[in-house]
Every structure is written in C-alpha cells, then in structure tokens.
Amino acid sequence: MVLDVSYNRTLAKDATQEHSFSGIANTPLKLTLQGESGLNYWVEILDSKGISRFKTGTYNGPNIYEIPFTPAANDTYTLRLTGTYGFGDYVVSLSLIASPNRTPGAPMATLDLTNSGRGSLALGSFDIYLFQGVANTPLKLTLQGESGLNYWVEILDSKGISKFKTGTYNGPNIYEIPFTPAANDTYTLRLTGTYGFGDYVVSVSK
C-alpha cells in the first residue's frame, strides 16, 4: 500500500486479505476502511516478524473506520482483514497523520514567548519541544487538541530527569500548566498520544 491510494478487495467469512505497507518509527498513520452491508470482519496489523501490533474486534461492513497506527520501528507491516460474517467488497486506504516534514524523534521546534507549536498526535506517538527556563521564573504552557485526541504531558530537564507529568488530557479542552524551573536550563516538553488522533497547538508564556 502507498499513501492516499484506495484499494478495493472482496472478503467473505473465514477468508483473509492482506496488504503490506512501510512504516517509520513514531510516524503515525491512519488506515481507513469501509465494507459493504452484509460483511463483518476484524483487522490485525503485524510486523515483519509476524508479531501482532494491533487487533480490533468485529467491524460491521457499511461503517467507516479510521484506525490510528504508530509504528514502533522502521519496518514493513501487514494489514490483515479476516471475514467473520457474510461477504462483500471493501475499500481500504492509508494516509499520514503526522506532517510530512516532521523528523521522527527530533524536536518539533523551540518554543519561546513569540511562537507556538503545532503538530499531530495519534495513539502511541510522541512529539517533543524545547524551551528555555530561568530558575524561579514561572512559565505557563497552554495546550489544546482536537476532539478525539487524548494525550499526556511531561517536562524533562537537560539530563532527562522528569520535572512534571500529567494524567490524560482530553483533546478539545484547553489546559494551562504552570511550571517554575528549578534551574537555568533547556527543558523538553513531551506530548504522548494515548487515544485516537488529531492536531494540537501548544504555547509558552510568562
């Protein structure tokens, strides 16, 4: 499978169809599936060693399903569809959730008082930003994601020691995080997707 191309196949109870695609570590993808009425099926994604990396319950034919998938490593993956009831045609496509200009694992940007950061997250993916902190000088980090995206937030110092960590944030809500650096340092803000997928925006202010 290649990006932004639709593939049409036929599936029946107990039959399988497989589609292979390339994945890059920490680069979230979206698989979109729709079958005909009368066809039920389930979906599994396997890595090149045959290890299952994602598996669904039963999907019902006429519904459209959007599956976020974040590869754990650079690899060739297999999308396997197995019919569980009836028969019919289906269509599947693969698209990129992350920005095509994004470098996996590298900082998205350095945040300061004049610019905000924007990106996309999915379940299992993470983005990192750098920002400068001055000892005992409070900052405010403001975050908002799209509906359908859940994520958590962590701040680490230049030694990789965690200085702040949240529980799960829900996409459409606006969160304001007060953070007071303990020392003059370069800090890392890490956002990790815990559910769904979507865009977000983050900024830092005094």
Buried (B, 14 or more C-beta within 10 A) or exposed (E): BEEEEEBEBBBBEEEEBEBEBBBBEBBBBBBBBBBBEEBBBBBBBBBEEEEEBBEBEEBBBEEEBEBBBBBEEEBEBBBBBBBBBBBBEBBBBBEBBBBEEBEBEEBBBEBEEEEBBBBBBBBBBBBBBBBBBEEEEEBEBBBBBBEBBBBBBBBBBEEEEEBBEBEEBBBEEEBEBEBEBEEEBEBBBBBBBBBBBBBBBBBBEE
